[in-house]
Amino acid sequence: MSDLDLNTRNANSSQDQNTTTSPQDLKDQAADAGAEMKQRAGDALRASTDMARDKFKEAADAAKDVASGTADRLQDKAGEQQRTGADFVSRLAGDIRNAARAFENDAPFAARSINSAAEYVDEAADKIRSGTLRDLVDGATDFARRQPAAFLGLSVLAGFAAVRFLKASGNQTSSSPSSYREEAS
């Protein structure tokens, strides 16, 4: 054999030795590949977690906005109802004062109690306008303890006023359709 063939064979065999990998090299390569996969999986998990957190935050913010808007509308509606109730209670106080005047000559004691109840009703109307329901309940309880007779009289008058209010409301709704028919004719 020639020197050239021998050199080529030696070069090929040294390349074979270089390209053959030992079990330790395979183990190291597998460990490196595993570490790289672990790193990529961790990066993907972090990205997914961040995206999910952002989407959750967006959804929570949207829910807060909806809840806030709903709460504002409910508060506005409650305010309207509160003013309407306060106006009704103020009119009731006027009716109670009128009833007290009817008793002034015949039963002055009853008239004083009824006037006292009318004052309480006026205070209640003010509390309804500016306060909370709890304030009103506490005030009613306190008034009932201080003046039980006036509270009882007020309860009776409130019952009569409620009946009167309901009858008046019923008459308006039953007369309304006929007035529409008359206008249409």
Residue frames relative to the residue before (quaternion, step in Angstrom):
aa qw qx qy qz dx dy dz
M 1.0000 0.0000 0.0000 0.0000 0.00 0.00 0.00
S 0.4698 -0.6858 0.4857 0.2702 3.38 -1.05 0.62
D 0.6589 -0.5061 0.3830 0.4037 3.45 -1.31 0.30
L 0.6222 0.5576 -0.3399 0.4318 3.52 1.03 -0.73
D 0.6606 0.4920 -0.3119 0.4736 3.59 0.91 -0.83
L 0.6555 0.5160 -0.3140 0.4533 3.54 0.94 -0.81
N 0.6547 0.5026 -0.3119 0.4706 3.56 0.96 -0.81
T 0.6434 0.5186 -0.3238 0.4606 3.59 0.98 -0.79
R 0.6549 0.5051 -0.3166 0.4644 3.55 0.98 -0.87
N 0.6525 0.5048 -0.3187 0.4667 3.57 0.93 -0.83
A 0.6483 0.5065 -0.3223 0.4683 3.58 0.98 -0.78
N 0.6525 0.5075 -0.3154 0.4660 3.58 0.99 -0.84
S 0.6778 0.4789 -0.3146 0.4607 3.57 0.88 -0.82
S 0.6493 0.4797 -0.3464 0.4778 3.61 1.02 -0.60
Q 0.6079 0.5178 -0.3682 0.4762 3.63 1.12 -0.52
D 0.6232 0.5314 -0.3452 0.4584 3.58 1.02 -0.77
Q 0.6514 0.4986 -0.3270 0.4692 3.54 0.99 -0.77
N 0.6622 0.5053 -0.3144 0.4554 3.58 1.03 -0.74
T 0.7143 0.4436 -0.2662 0.4713 3.60 0.98 -0.76
T 0.5957 0.5220 -0.3887 0.4708 3.58 1.09 -0.36
T 0.2207 -0.7851 0.5698 0.1017 3.48 -0.97 0.92
S 0.4301 -0.6909 0.5227 0.2538 3.46 -1.08 0.73
P 0.6616 -0.4943 0.3638 0.4308 3.59 -1.19 0.31
Q 0.6201 0.5407 -0.3498 0.4480 3.61 1.02 -0.66
D 0.6405 0.5179 -0.3218 0.4668 3.56 1.04 -0.82
L 0.6397 0.5170 -0.3210 0.4695 3.58 0.99 -0.82
K 0.6414 0.5244 -0.3150 0.4630 3.55 0.99 -0.86
D 0.6627 0.5002 -0.2997 0.4700 3.59 0.95 -0.86
Q 0.6488 0.5108 -0.3160 0.4672 3.57 0.99 -0.85
A 0.6491 0.5066 -0.3154 0.4717 3.59 0.97 -0.84
A 0.6455 0.5133 -0.3194 0.4667 3.58 0.97 -0.82
D 0.6498 0.5088 -0.3139 0.4694 3.59 0.98 -0.84
A 0.6578 0.4997 -0.3077 0.4721 3.58 0.96 -0.89
G 0.6454 0.5173 -0.3151 0.4654 3.59 1.00 -0.81
A 0.6518 0.5072 -0.3118 0.4697 3.58 0.96 -0.85
E 0.6508 0.5091 -0.3158 0.4665 3.56 1.01 -0.83
M 0.6506 0.5036 -0.3131 0.4744 3.59 0.98 -0.84
K 0.6306 0.5281 -0.3262 0.4659 3.55 1.03 -0.82
Q 0.6457 0.5209 -0.3105 0.4640 3.57 0.97 -0.87
R 0.6741 0.4890 -0.2928 0.4698 3.59 0.90 -0.94
A 0.6436 0.5108 -0.3229 0.4697 3.59 0.98 -0.82
G 0.6427 0.5185 -0.3166 0.4667 3.59 0.99 -0.81
D 0.6456 0.5129 -0.3139 0.4707 3.57 0.99 -0.85
A 0.6606 0.4992 -0.3043 0.4710 3.58 0.95 -0.88
L 0.6450 0.5165 -0.3188 0.4642 3.58 1.00 -0.82
R 0.6490 0.5071 -0.3188 0.4691 3.59 0.94 -0.84
A 0.6531 0.5080 -0.3147 0.4651 3.58 0.94 -0.86
S 0.6580 0.4981 -0.3066 0.4743 3.58 0.96 -0.86
T 0.6492 0.5171 -0.3127 0.4619 3.56 0.96 -0.86
D 0.6538 0.5077 -0.3097 0.4678 3.57 0.94 -0.87
M 0.6556 0.5053 -0.3093 0.4682 3.57 0.97 -0.87
A 0.6559 0.5018 -0.3099 0.4711 3.58 0.93 -0.88
R 0.6347 0.5253 -0.3268 0.4632 3.59 0.98 -0.83
D 0.6575 0.5076 -0.3078 0.4639 3.60 0.95 -0.88
K 0.6642 0.4938 -0.3038 0.4719 3.58 0.93 -0.89
F 0.6368 0.5182 -0.3253 0.4691 3.59 0.99 -0.80
K 0.6474 0.5120 -0.3168 0.4673 3.58 0.97 -0.85
E 0.6366 0.5193 -0.3238 0.4692 3.60 0.98 -0.83
A 0.6649 0.4940 -0.3022 0.4718 3.58 0.93 -0.89
A 0.6501 0.5099 -0.3161 0.4664 3.59 0.97 -0.83
D 0.6455 0.5111 -0.3189 0.4695 3.59 0.98 -0.80
A 0.6462 0.5070 -0.3188 0.4731 3.58 0.98 -0.82
A 0.6497 0.5069 -0.3161 0.4701 3.59 0.97 -0.82
K 0.6345 0.5190 -0.3306 0.4678 3.59 1.01 -0.77
D 0.6442 0.5221 -0.3231 0.4561 3.57 0.97 -0.82
V 0.6551 0.4982 -0.3077 0.4775 3.57 0.95 -0.88
A 0.6682 0.4967 -0.3021 0.4642 3.58 0.89 -0.92
S 0.6472 0.5158 -0.3206 0.4608 3.57 0.96 -0.81
G 0.6573 0.5030 -0.3053 0.4710 3.58 0.94 -0.85
T 0.6529 0.5020 -0.3070 0.4770 3.55 0.98 -0.85
A 0.6491 0.5110 -0.3174 0.4657 3.57 0.94 -0.85
D 0.6395 0.5185 -0.3297 0.4620 3.59 0.99 -0.77
R 0.6638 0.4923 -0.3085 0.4710 3.59 0.93 -0.87
L 0.6538 0.5016 -0.3170 0.4695 3.58 0.97 -0.82
Q 0.6448 0.5126 -0.3227 0.4661 3.56 0.99 -0.79
D 0.6333 0.5173 -0.3308 0.4710 3.60 0.99 -0.76
K 0.6623 0.4991 -0.2998 0.4716 3.56 0.94 -0.92
A 0.6461 0.5068 -0.3194 0.4730 3.58 0.97 -0.82
G 0.6273 0.5335 -0.3316 0.4603 3.59 1.04 -0.73
E 0.6340 0.5161 -0.3236 0.4764 3.57 1.01 -0.82
Q 0.6721 0.4883 -0.2935 0.4729 3.57 0.89 -0.93
Q 0.6249 0.5386 -0.3325 0.4570 3.56 1.04 -0.76
R 0.6667 0.4834 -0.3050 0.4783 3.62 0.92 -0.85
T 0.6393 0.5184 -0.3270 0.4644 3.58 0.97 -0.83
G 0.6578 0.5029 -0.3029 0.4719 3.58 0.95 -0.85
A 0.6486 0.5124 -0.3197 0.4632 3.59 0.97 -0.81
D 0.6371 0.5142 -0.3303 0.4696 3.60 1.00 -0.75
F 0.6397 0.5170 -0.3239 0.4676 3.58 0.97 -0.83
V 0.6689 0.4944 -0.3021 0.4657 3.58 0.91 -0.91
S 0.6208 0.5285 -0.3438 0.4659 3.62 1.04 -0.67
R 0.6484 0.4929 -0.3169 0.4860 3.59 0.97 -0.80
L 0.6162 0.5415 -0.3359 0.4629 3.56 1.06 -0.75
A 0.6289 0.5266 -0.3341 0.4643 3.61 0.99 -0.78
G 0.6370 0.5143 -0.3242 0.4739 3.60 1.01 -0.76
D 0.6460 0.5080 -0.3169 0.4735 3.59 0.98 -0.81
I 0.6404 0.5157 -0.3249 0.4674 3.58 1.01 -0.78
R 0.6338 0.5162 -0.3331 0.4699 3.61 0.98 -0.76
N 0.6290 0.5201 -0.3356 0.4703 3.59 1.01 -0.77
A 0.6437 0.5063 -0.3223 0.4748 3.59 0.99 -0.78
A 0.6284 0.5339 -0.3377 0.4538 3.61 1.00 -0.77
R 0.6313 0.5312 -0.3374 0.4532 3.62 0.99 -0.76
A 0.6309 0.5388 -0.3376 0.4446 3.57 1.04 -0.71
F 0.7166 0.4378 -0.2451 0.4845 3.61 1.14 -0.59
E 0.4463 0.7406 -0.4398 0.2426 3.64 1.19 -0.33
N 0.7277 0.4261 -0.2554 0.4729 3.62 0.83 -0.87
D 0.7574 0.4091 -0.2180 0.4599 3.58 0.82 -0.96
A 0.8123 0.0364 0.0174 0.5818 3.62 0.93 -0.78
P 0.1605 -0.8367 0.5157 0.0906 3.60 0.29 1.24
F 0.6026 0.5566 -0.3668 0.4387 3.62 1.06 -0.67
A 0.6620 0.4929 -0.2983 0.4793 3.56 0.94 -0.90
A 0.6309 0.5385 -0.3358 0.4463 3.58 1.01 -0.80
R 0.6473 0.5074 -0.3251 0.4668 3.60 0.98 -0.84
S 0.6585 0.5051 -0.3134 0.4615 3.58 0.92 -0.86
I 0.6638 0.4975 -0.3056 0.4673 3.55 0.97 -0.85
N 0.6318 0.5152 -0.3308 0.4753 3.61 1.03 -0.75
S 0.6216 0.5322 -0.3334 0.4683 3.55 1.04 -0.79
A 0.6444 0.5078 -0.3136 0.4780 3.55 1.02 -0.81
A 0.6309 0.5311 -0.3342 0.4562 3.60 1.01 -0.78
E 0.6282 0.5205 -0.3348 0.4716 3.59 1.03 -0.75
Y 0.6405 0.5174 -0.3246 0.4654 3.54 0.98 -0.85
V 0.6511 0.5142 -0.3194 0.4579 3.56 0.96 -0.86
D 0.6222 0.5209 -0.3401 0.4751 3.61 1.04 -0.71
E 0.6427 0.5089 -0.3186 0.4758 3.57 0.97 -0.85
A 0.6380 0.5260 -0.3245 0.4593 3.55 1.01 -0.84
A 0.6298 0.5283 -0.3375 0.4586 3.59 1.00 -0.79
D 0.6497 0.5031 -0.3147 0.4752 3.57 0.98 -0.83
K 0.6626 0.4972 -0.3093 0.4670 3.57 0.96 -0.84
I 0.6152 0.5339 -0.3505 0.4622 3.56 1.05 -0.71
R 0.6602 0.5149 -0.3070 0.4525 3.57 0.96 -0.86
S 0.8397 0.2491 -0.0840 0.4751 3.54 0.80 -1.01
G 0.7469 0.4254 -0.2229 0.4599 3.58 1.14 -0.37
T 0.5854 -0.5473 0.4624 0.3794 3.46 -1.33 -0.44
L 0.6670 -0.4850 0.3779 0.4208 3.54 -1.28 0.23
R 0.6200 0.5540 -0.3405 0.4390 3.58 1.01 -0.76
D 0.6215 0.5318 -0.3375 0.4659 3.60 1.01 -0.77
L 0.6623 0.5135 -0.3005 0.4554 3.57 0.95 -0.90
V 0.6595 0.4991 -0.3090 0.4696 3.60 0.90 -0.88
D 0.6493 0.5080 -0.3174 0.4686 3.59 0.95 -0.84
G 0.6561 0.5094 -0.3068 0.4646 3.59 0.98 -0.83
A 0.6500 0.5092 -0.3194 0.4649 3.59 0.97 -0.82
T 0.6446 0.5141 -0.3182 0.4680 3.57 0.97 -0.81
D 0.6555 0.5088 -0.3037 0.4681 3.56 0.95 -0.88
F 0.6582 0.5018 -0.3068 0.4700 3.60 0.94 -0.88
A 0.6443 0.5209 -0.3255 0.4556 3.61 0.95 -0.81
R 0.6559 0.4946 -0.3152 0.4751 3.61 1.04 -0.67
R 0.7013 0.4719 -0.2769 0.4569 3.58 0.94 -0.89
Q 0.8176 0.0622 0.0128 0.5723 3.59 0.90 -0.91
P 0.1308 -0.8424 0.5178 0.0710 3.57 0.30 1.22
A 0.6376 0.5247 -0.3447 0.4465 3.63 0.98 -0.76
A 0.6627 0.4896 -0.3077 0.4758 3.57 0.92 -0.86
F 0.6346 0.5284 -0.3316 0.4562 3.57 1.02 -0.77
L 0.6437 0.5083 -0.3194 0.4746 3.57 0.99 -0.82
G 0.6529 0.5078 -0.3094 0.4692 3.58 0.95 -0.90
L 0.6403 0.5240 -0.3127 0.4665 3.55 1.01 -0.84
S 0.6377 0.5294 -0.3280 0.4533 3.57 0.98 -0.81
V 0.6515 0.5024 -0.3117 0.4753 3.57 0.98 -0.87
L 0.6782 0.4842 -0.2945 0.4678 3.57 0.88 -0.94
A 0.6227 0.5286 -0.3433 0.4637 3.58 1.02 -0.71
G 0.6262 0.5311 -0.3309 0.4651 3.56 1.05 -0.73
F 0.6568 0.4948 -0.3045 0.4807 3.57 0.96 -0.90
A 0.6539 0.5117 -0.3143 0.4601 3.57 0.95 -0.86
A 0.6427 0.5196 -0.3278 0.4578 3.58 0.98 -0.78
V 0.6392 0.5096 -0.3237 0.4764 3.58 1.00 -0.83
R 0.6484 0.5198 -0.3120 0.4604 3.56 0.95 -0.92
F 0.6511 0.5160 -0.3063 0.4648 3.56 0.96 -0.90
L 0.6761 0.4909 -0.2980 0.4615 3.58 0.90 -0.90
K 0.6410 0.5060 -0.3301 0.4734 3.59 1.00 -0.77
A 0.6528 0.5083 -0.3168 0.4637 3.57 0.95 -0.85
S 0.6453 0.5081 -0.3220 0.4709 3.58 0.98 -0.77
G 0.6548 0.5132 -0.3098 0.4602 3.57 1.00 -0.79
N 0.6495 0.5106 -0.3204 0.4634 3.60 0.99 -0.76
Q 0.6467 0.5196 -0.3277 0.4521 3.58 0.97 -0.76
T 0.6973 0.4607 -0.2938 0.4639 3.58 0.87 -0.84
S 0.6794 0.4728 -0.3177 0.4626 3.60 1.01 -0.66
S 0.6837 0.4623 -0.3055 0.4749 3.61 1.09 -0.54
S 0.5425 0.6544 -0.3944 0.3491 3.57 1.16 -0.46
P 0.6788 0.4792 -0.3381 0.4419 3.66 0.76 -0.81
S 0.6557 0.5017 -0.3379 0.4519 3.61 0.96 -0.73
S 0.6307 0.5163 -0.3514 0.4606 3.60 1.02 -0.66
Y 0.6256 0.5185 -0.3447 0.4701 3.58 1.08 -0.62
R 0.6415 0.5200 -0.3269 0.4596 3.57 1.03 -0.76
E 0.6470 0.5186 -0.3257 0.4543 3.58 1.02 -0.81
E 0.6551 0.5049 -0.3140 0.4662 3.58 1.01 -0.81
A 0.6494 0.5269 -0.3167 0.4476 3.58 1.04 -0.72
S 0.6425 0.5585 -0.3261 0.4111 3.61 1.09 -0.66
